[in-house]
Amino acid sequence: MANYTTEKQGQQDFFIKYGIWDPNSPNDENVKLINNTDGIYKGVIFEFKIQIGNYNAVLYQAIKYLSSQRIKGQNIPKNILLISLNEEKAFLYNSADFIEEIEKVYVGGASKHNNEFLNEKNVEPIIIKNIFKRDGMDKILEIMKDVSFTKINIDQICVVGWAERYYKSIENATKTDFFHELKNPTEFRDFINPWKGSEEDFKYIMDLLNDPDNKAKLGAFYTPKEYTKYSYKMIKQAINEVPNGNDYVIIDRCAGSGNLEELFTDEELSHTIVSTYELWEWVVLNKRIGDKVKLIIPPQPNHENGLLTGGDAMSQPIFKECLEYVNDPKCTVILLENPPYRDETTNLRKTGAGEARDTFVKKAMKESTVNGRIANELSSQFIWSAFEYYLKKEGDSLILYSPIKYWKSQHLINKEFKQGYLLNRKFFHASESAISLIWWKNSNEVKELEELTLQPITLIPQQNNAAFMIDEPIVVKKVYNNFNSYFDNTRDKENYIAMLNVSGFNLDNASGRLLRRNEDLKGHGTKKLLYPTDFYTKLPLFAAKKYIHKSWTEKDVIFTTSDGGKKYLKDEEFLRKSAFWVAMTQKNECFSYYCKDQVFQNELVFSNIEIDGEILHSYKTEMDKYFNNYKFDNEEKKILTQFAKIHKILRGKELQKQLSELYHYSGITKFDKNLVYGSAQINKLFNLNFKKDELGNNIYKETNKQLYNSLKGKTFKMNDMLNTELDKLNKMTNKYYETHISKKLFKYELLK
C-alpha cells in the first residue's frame, strides 16, 4: 500500500510513472493541468485523493470541473478516473452517464458541498486495483489510449465559450459561420450535438456572439435585465409627461437584439422604432418584436459581410423613416439608447475602417465646436446627434446608458436633468466601473448644472442578479481643465530630471506615469518635463493620477482636473507628503541607467539621507536636497527603515549569489553599486517572484524559454524575503497615501 501524505506528491508520482508528466510542456503527449483540475489527458479527466471514502462525492467534484469545461467551450473527456492513492485503486466512470449533471451550472469551489450528490441513476464505477503494479497499470494505460469525448448540448450558458473557441480556430469566421457550425458541426463534430434551437434562444447575449472583428467595430454591448427595469420606469414616466393631444414615438438606434425593449407592453411597442446594424441581431429583433413595433430599420436585411445596408445610424443625420415623427409638432420623441462606445482611432482595421472613420455625424461634429478626439468616440457621436437631429422639440427626451464623461468632461449635453442612476458595468459583461443611466429632457428653462446626484444600483449574483440600491447617492461634478495648464512647454528640453505623463482626465495606468527614460514612455501620451528647481510642485499631479478607487462607483466618475488652480501650491505640508510618497512608491517608474558611458540617476528617490544611522548611497538626489533639514515623522521613519531593509537584502551576498546563477540569461541584471535604486527598479530587476508573474505571459515564454524554465517551480529563499519586504513597503506607502494625500487631492480639486 502507498503512504502519501499529500495529493500533489501522489499525483506527480502517478503521472511520472505513467510517462505523461512534464509541467513545462503541456502538449498532447503530457497531462494538462487546466481549470483547477487534477489533470486532463486526451479523453481522461483525473481526480486524485489520498484515500477515497465516498466515491460519489469525488465523482461530483469531477462533474463540476466538467461543467466548467463545457461553459468554457472545452472538450468533455469520456473517461472520469478517480484515483485513491493510498488504496492504489482507480474508479472509472463514463461522463456520458452524467451529462444532465454536467450541463448544470455550479457556483463556488468544486471541492465543496459534494456529499450532497445522490447519483440518482445509481451508476457504479469500474474499479481497478493495483494501479502502481503491472496488472493495474495495463488497464489504466488502455483507458488512457482512449481519445473519446462526450458530446454536449449547446445552450445559452455555454454558447459564448464555444463561440470564442470557434473564432480562435477558424480564421475570419463570422457569426453566420458559427451558427452554421452549431447546426451542422464539422469543427466540433466530436464534441457537440447538432444544435436544434433558434437564435431566439440567445436573445440576451446575442452581442457576445459577434466575431472579434465585428465586436470591435460595433462595440457590442449587453444590458442586464435588472437594469433595464430602471430605464423602462423612465420610459413610463416620459410617456406620462407627453402633452395632452400629442402622440409619441420611442426610437432606439442601437437596439441590438432588443434587450431594452423586453419589458415594453404591446401598446408601447406599437409606438417604437428600433434599428440595428448587424444581420443576426436584425433576425432576432424581427422575430421577437417585428410584428409589434412601429418599424425596424432597415426594413429589409440586405447586408454586406453581415453588416446591414442602411443600418448605420452615424452615416446620415437622421433615419429618413424617423423624419415625419421628428418634424411633427404634435409628436413627442423619446430616444432610448445604450450606444456602443469605443475610440475609432484605435485598432482600426484596413478593411472597412474608412467608412467607420468618416461618418456623416463625425464630420458634422468636427465642423461644429466639438473637439476632434471626442468626435472619434462612437458613443459621443450617438449622444451629440441625438439632440442635434432627433430631439428638437420642447419635451423630447433622451434616456441614455453611457459613461458619464459625455456630460462631466465632454459637455455634450446641457438639458434638463430629470433622473439618474449609476450602474455597475461589471454586469454588462465588461470590467467593473460606473456607467450612468440618465433621463434628459428638452426644456426652454434649462439651467447649466455643475453637478448631478446619481443613485448607485448594483446587482447581487447570488440572488439571480436582484437589484440593490446603495444608500449613499453619488454627486458627480463637472470638470473643465486638465493638467496641461500647470506646465510651461517653452522651457529647456534638456536639463530635466524626470518625465511625467498626465494626459487627459482619466485615471488609468497609461495616462499617469512618472519616468526617467524616453523609451519607457512607449507612446503613451505627451511627456511633461520635471526640473530640479520645481519638480516637487508637479508630484501631486502624479499622485492624483494614481488614486486608488475604493469602489466601482468611483471608477470613470472621479477625474483629474486643474479646476482648483494653484491653491495646492500654498500647502507646503501637502507638497512634502506627496514627494515623500513618490520617493517610496513602486508607482514611480524612474530608473537609474547608463547612456553612452554617462550615468543618469533616479533623482526622485531617497539616496543620501541618513536612515537608522546609515547612508544608502554617496550620490545626493534632487529628492534628498528637497528634504534637506526636514524632520521625518514616526510613520515616515518606519517607511524609510523598511526601504533601507530592502537595500540591505539587495546588497547582501546571499541574494547576489542566487542571482548569479541566472546572470547568463537575458532579463537578469547584476546589482550595480554605482546606481541609485528605487523600489520599482528593485522590483523589476531583482525580484524573481515578479519575473515569475511576468513570465506567465506567453510572449515572454516564447522569447526567453530558458529563463522561464529556470525560474518555474524554483524557490529562492533570499528572493522570497526580498519579495515579502517589497510587498510590505508597498502596503505601507498605500496607507500613507490614503492617510495624508488622498483627501487633499479632492480639497484642491486635483481630483473631482
Buried (B, 14 or more C-beta within 10 A) or exposed (E): EBEBEEBEEBBBBBBEEBEBBEBEEEEEEBBBBBBEBBBBBBBBBBBBBBEBEEBBBBBBBBBBBBBBBBBBBBBBBBBBBBBBBBBBBBBBBBBBBBBEBBBEEBEEEBBEBBEEBEBEEEEEBEEBEBBBEEEBBEBBEEBBEEBBBBBBBBBEBBBBBBBBBBBEEBEEBBBBBBBEBBEEBEBBEEBBBBBEBEBEBBBBBBBBBBBEBBBBBBBBBBBBBBBBEBBBBBBEBBBEEBEEEEEBBBBBBBBBBBBBBBBBEEEBBEBBBBBBBBBBBBBBBBBBBBEBBBBBBBEEBEBEEBBBEBBBBBBBBBBEBBEEBBEBEEBBBBBBBBBBBBBBEEEBEEEBEEEBEEBBBBEBBBEEEBEEEBBBBBBBBBBBBBBBBBBEBEBBBBBBBBBBBBBBBBBBBEBBBBBBBBBBBBBBBEEEBBBBBBBBBBBEEBEEBEEBEBBBBBBEEEEEBEBEEBEEBBEBBBBEBBBEEBBEEEEEEEEBBBBBBBBBBBBEEEBBBBBBBEEBBEEBBEBBBBBBEEBBBBBBBBBBBBBEBEBBBBBBBBBBBBBBEEEBBEBEEBBBBBBBBBBBBBBBBBBBBEEEEEEBBBBBBBBBBEBEEEEBBEBBBBBBEBBEEEEBEEBBEEBBEBBBBBBEBBEBEEBBEBBEEBEEBEBBEEBEEEBBBBBBBBBBBBBBBBBBEBBEEEEBBEEBEEBBBBBEEEEBEBBEBBBEBBBBBBEBBBEBBEEBBBEBBBBBBBBB
